Amino acid sequence: MDLKTASDVSALLDEGAIQLFKASLQGRLLRPGDEGYDKARIVWNGMIDRRPAMIARCLQTDDVLNAVAFARRYGLLVSVKGGGHNVAGNAVCEDGLMIDLSLMNNVTVDPDKQIAVAGAGALWSDLDQETQRYGLATTGGTVSHTGIAGLTLGGGLGWLMGKHGLTCDNLLSVQLVTADARVLTASKTENKDLFWAIRGGGGNFGIVTSFMFQLHPVGPEVVGGMILYPMEQAKEVLQFYRDVARRQPDALMLFAGLLTTPDGLPVIALLVGWFGPTGEAEDRLREVRAFGNPLADLVQAMPYSQLQGMFDAGMAHGIHRYWKSGYIRQIDDAFINTILTNVAKRTSPLAVVLFLHMKGAATRIEAGETAYGLRNDQWDFDIISQWTNPDEAPEQIAWVRNFWNEIEPFTQGVYVNHLDAEDGTSRIRAAYGPNYDRLTELKAKYDPDNFFRLNNNISPLMPANHPTN
């Protein structure tokens, strides 16, 4: 199928067809110039400024179904917006039809069964707010305004992954609209191959409209926060961090970041989350908190939702950003030296470099159990430049690219949710490792025309006589 990406959408459709589509929606259909259109197309990364021909603001699964059917009928390019947090801005197409799920953000919790059902437009703050009423949670990212849909479908790294696995490991079932405009349920008992694929395969296989998650007792208070050290101690702190992080129990998560405080001081931070009994926190954290001469130790008892929002201010919506990411198996001295040399060259105080440690329960699942297959004890390493003045883009992008060119030889694979718009097939293959070939086969089964292509795309395997060959 030739999905239209040029500005000839109006030539393909007469006004009557558009009005019929609009009437089929419980939600709103927005077009350029309509009230709310510009707000609806804004996403997390301020560099993204695309203009869809139409935005379908869906309120229910039938709206999504009608939007998919309409786009297929007229050969329109489709993008799908959940939380809009993807750095590449895949939620927004240029021309075409943007299917906006952000209004489908309802969350219901069954505290007895420890299960939550959430609409695909929900953010992690929405889910956490409802589950924490009952002292429950599931693995859910590190920034609370991230959408549940993109994070879950890409795997889902988060504070609870050491104790409870990735987000996709806690997924029980989904409702999904396929490329041929069917509504399916996928779980371990229904459409099992599809359920395997969406647990890490991203948005390649359909539009998930609702998620059912397994919950776990968490909180209402946990112990966490930052321990800040001057940048002059960064090498010693990272050497300590690489050693101490791997010998901690599943319930203790240690991340690290090189950042700038609000008052302009470059620092290195140990980021701590203890998810065991609060009475044990002092003993469990003694070794970490005793290290070196910190500028500030901000670790304390806090609501789980507060820990979930610890990075929110530094990752605010609308800031321009560009990043590169990869998995690191070992933090050796050569790697540390390369990091510190490049961090010294950064010019934006909003730029951050992060280590997110993947360990414990997330690594004890077999690689073939889900589409997310890179289940090593490793660090997701992220170089993130952020800035507010658009004129700074060339300088900031160059800093990240130069940094990445020196870092990439140390990496093995990548987290699919952290790929950027420049990452092509080889990097996508690297994100799936041994599972990539099976994913291409399932893509051919569920989306042979690659209808869902504005994502970290898995191309279908086409038979030789397929009409698109």
N, C-alpha and C positions, 0 to 999 in steps of 0.2 A: 504494500500500500504506500502511495506517495503522500505522506503527511505534509500539509502545506505549512510553510514557515514564512512565506513572503507576504507582503501587504496586499495580497489579492483576495483576502477573506471576503470582503464585501462583494467582489465579483462572483464568488462561489455561491453566496447566499442571497436570496431576496429577503426583503423585510418581513414578508409573511412567515418564512421559515423561522426567522429569529423570534418573532412574536409568539409563534406556537411553542417554541422551546421555552421561552420566558414564562408562558402560561403553565407549562408542565412542572415548574419548580415551586416548591413551598417556600424556598428562599428567594433571594433577589438575583437578577441578572444585571450586571453592571457593564457599561460600555464607556469608552473615553468621553469625558465631559460630564458623566453622571456624578451626582453627589455620592461620595464614599469610594469612588473608583481609585483615586490616588492613594488613599489610606489603605485600601485593601491590597494594593500591589507592593506595599513597603514590606521588606523583610529585614532580618537581623543584620545582615551585612550591608552597610550603607553604600558600598560600591555598586550594588545591584540597582539598576534603573531601567527596567524593561516595561514595555507597555503591551499587555495582552489585548487582543481584539475584543474579548469578552471575559468577564469573571463571573462564574456561577458560584454564588455564596450559598452553599448547601446546608440544609437543616436536617436532612434525613437520608437514609440509604437510597430511597427512590430518586432523590434529586441527583445523587451521584450516578445511579444507573441511567437516568435520562441524559445526563451530561455525556457519559461515555457513548451511549447510543447515538447521540446527536453528532459528536465529534467523529465517530466512525463513518456515519452516513455521508458527511461532507468532507472527509479527509483532512481534519484539522489537527494541528499539533496540540498536544495536551501537556500541561504541567499540573502538579498536584501540590497544594499547600496545606500542611498541617500546622506546625508551629513556626515554619519559615526560618528555621535556625541553621540551615545548611549553608556553609561558607561559600559554596559555588553559586548559590541563588537558584538552584534547580526548581524551586517552587514557582518561579515566575518565567513564563515564556514571552518571547517577542512575537506579537501577533498571536494567532491561535487562541485556544480556550484554556484559561486557568480555572481549575476546579478547587475551590477554596473550602476546606473542611473546618476552618477555625471556629465556626459557630457551633459545631457538633462537639461540644466540650463537656457534656454531662458525665458525671461519675456517680456510680452507685456501689455501695459496699455491703457485703454480707459478712458481718463480723463473726458469726458462728462458723461458717465454712472458710473464713479467711480468704475471701475472693473479692476482687473489684472488677467491675465492668466500666470501661471508659470509652467515650467517643473519641474519634481520631483527631479531633481538633484540640483536645485537652493538653494543657501544659503539665509539667511535673508538679508545679505548685498547686494546680487544681487537684491532681490525684493525691498528693501528700496531705493537703488540707482535709480531704474526706477520710483518708485511711487513718490519719493520726488521731481522729476523734476516738478511735478504738485502740490506739496504741499499736497500729499495724503499718507496714510499709513493704515495698518491694524495691529491688535495685533500680535506681532512677537518675542516672546522670550526676553531674556536678554543678549544673547551673539550672536554677529552678524554672526559668522561663524557656527552657528547651521543650519542644513538643514531644509528646510520648511516642508519636507514630514513627518519626524518622529515627529516633534513638533506638526504639525496640527493633525495628526492621533491620537495622544495621548491626545489631548485636547487643549493644547497651552496656558500656563501661560505667561504673558508678561506685559510690562509697561502700555499698553493701556487697560488692562482687566477691570479696574474699570469703564472706560468711555464707552468702546465698546465691552466688553465681551471677552471670550476666542477666540483663533484663529479659533477653529472649529465652533464657533458661527457666524463667518464671512465667512464661506465656502459656496459657492453657488452651485458648482457642481464639479465633478471629472470625469476623464476618467480612467478606471481601467481594468487591465487584471486579470481574475479570475483563479482559480486553474484548471479549465477544459479548459483553453486556449480560452476564449472568451473575447472580448472587450466590456465593458459596460459603459454607462454613468449613474452616480448616482446623483440625485438631489432631491429636494422636490416634483418633478413631475414625475421623472423616477427612477424606482427601489428604491422606497422610503425607504423600509426596509434596504437595503444596505447602503443608504445614512445615515440613523440613526446610523447604526453600525460603520461606519468608522469615525464618529465624536466622537472619544474617544476610539474606539476599537482597535487602533493600526493597525499593518500590518497583522492582522489575516484573512482578508477577500479578499485579492488580492493585486496586485501591482498597486498602483496609479501612472499613468504616467504624469498627468497634473492636476492642481488645478485652480479653478476660485474663486477669493476672492472679497468680498465687501470691498471697500476702504472708508476712511473717511478723511476729511480735518484735517491735522496734520502738524504743522510747517509752514514755513520751520525752524523757531526757536522755541524751547521750553526752559523751565527753569529747570535745574536739576544739579545733581552732588552729591558730598559727603560732609558730615560734620563729621570730625574726632575728637574723644575724646580719652584721655589716657585710657588704660585698667583699671586703678584704679577706673575710674568712670563708669565701665561697668554696675554694678547693677543699679545705678541710671538712667543711660541712657535707659536701657531696661525697667525699670518701667515706665519711661516717655513715651517711645515708645509704649508700649502696650495700654496706655490710649489715646495718641494723635492720633494714626493711625486710630482708628475706628470712630473718629468724624470728619474726613475730607471729603470733597466732592469727587465725583467720579473722578474728573479731577486731584486730588492730590494723587499720589502714594508714600507711604513711605515703603521702605524695610530697613533691617538692616543686618549688617555683623560684625563678629569678625574675624579680619585678621591681617596681618603683612605688614607694609609699605615696599617699596623697600629698605629702609635703615635699616630695621630690627627692627622697633619699633612696638610692639603689640598695636593694637588700636581697638576700636569699632566705627563703622561708621553708621550713618544714611544716607540712599541712597534715594535721593529725585528726583521726576519727576512731574512737573506741566504741564498739557496739556490743560489748559484753556487759555484765552487771556493773553498775556505776560504782559500787563499793570496792570493786577490784581495780578501778582505773588508776589509782595512785601507784599501786605496785607495778602494774603493767607498763605505765608510762615513765617510771623512774629513770630508766636508762636514757630514754630520748630526752627528757627534760633536764637531765644533768649534764648534757654535753655542751662544752664550749662556754662562751660568754655572750649569751643572746642580748640583743637590744631590748627585746620584749617577749614575754611568754604569755600569750593570750589564750592558752588552752584552759577550758573551763566546762562545767556542766551547762548544757544549753538544750533547747528544744531541737529535735531532729530536723524540723523544717528550717530552723536557723542555720544549721550546718549545711543543709541543702542549698541555701541561698548565699553561702559565704563568698562565692565568686561572682555573684550577680552584678554588683556595681562595676566591677572591672571588665565585665563582658556585656555591657549595656547595648540595647537595641539602637541601630542607626549609626553606630561608629563605623568608619571605613576600616576594613581589615583584609589581611592576606596572610596565608599561613602555609607551612609544610609540616609533614608529620611522618613518623615511621616507628616501628617497634625496635627496641633495643634489648638485647639479651644480657649484655654485660656493660657496666659503667666502669670502664678502665681509665687509667690516668690520661692516656692519649685523648680519649673522648672528652674527659673533663677539661683538659687544656684547650681543645678545639672550641668547646662551648664558651669558656671564659674569654678567649680571644675575640670571639664574635660578639658576645654580649657587650663587651667594652665599646663596640662600634655602633651600637644602637643609638638612634637620635630621637625616638619617640618615647616619652615617659609611660605611655600606655602599652608598650610592647612587653610581652611576657614569654618566658620559656618554661614549659611545664613537663614534669615527670608524673605520670599516673601509673601506679604499680598494679599490674594484673597478677593475681595470685590466688591461692586457696581454692575454694569451690569452683571458681571460673576455669581453673586449669585442670581439674580432675575429671572433666567430661571428655569423652573420646572425640577426636577431631571430626569424625564422620557423623556424630550424633545430631548436629545441626549444620546449616549452611555456614555459620560462623565456625571456622575450623582452626584458627591460629591460637591454640589454647596452651601457650607456653607461659611459664613464669617469666614475665618480661615487663618492660615499661613502654607505655605509649608516650613518645617524646614529641612535643609540639613546639614549633617556632611560630609565634603569633605576633605579627605587627598590627597595631591599631593606631588610627589617627583620625582627627576631626576635620582637618583642612584638606579638601580634595586635591589641592595643588601638590601635596606631599607624596602623592601616590607613587611616582617613579622612584623616588628615594627610598621609600619604605619597602616597596616590592623588591628593589635591587638588594637591600640589606638581607631580606629573607632568602632570596635566591642564592646569593653568595654564601651565606651561612649554610644553606641546605647542600650546596655542592660539596662542602667540606664534611658535612655530617652524613650524607647518604651512604657512603661506604660502610659505616658502622651499623646500618639498619638491616633488618630482616623482616620484610613484610610490612603491612600498614593496616590500620583500622579503617574500614571502608567509610565510616561516617566522617573521617577526617581527610578524605581526598578532596582536592580542590579542582577547579574547572580545567586546569591544564593537565591533570593526570589522565593518561590514556589507558589503552587496553593492557599494557604490560603492568601498570601499577594496580589496575583492577584485578588482574590475574593474581598479583602478589597478595592482594587482600584476602583472597579465597583459598590460595594454596591448593591442596589436594582436592578440594571440593569444586573447583571451577568447572571441570568438564561435566560433572553431573548437573550443575546449575545451567549450563548451556542447553543441555538436553531438556530440562524442565521448562526453560524459557521457550524452547521450540514447541513444547506441548501446550503451554498456557498462553503464550503470546508470540506466535510464529511470525507475525508481521512487525514485531518490535514497536507496537503501539505505545507502550510505556517506555520511552527512550530518554526523557529528560531526568536522568538519574545517573548514578555510577553504573553505567550500562553494561549488562551482560547480553551479548549478541546471541540470538538463537542459532542453533545448528540447522541449516536448511537442507532438505533433500535436493538432489541435483535437478529435479524437475519442478521445483517450487517456482511459481510465477514471478517471484521477486528476484530470482537468480538470472 
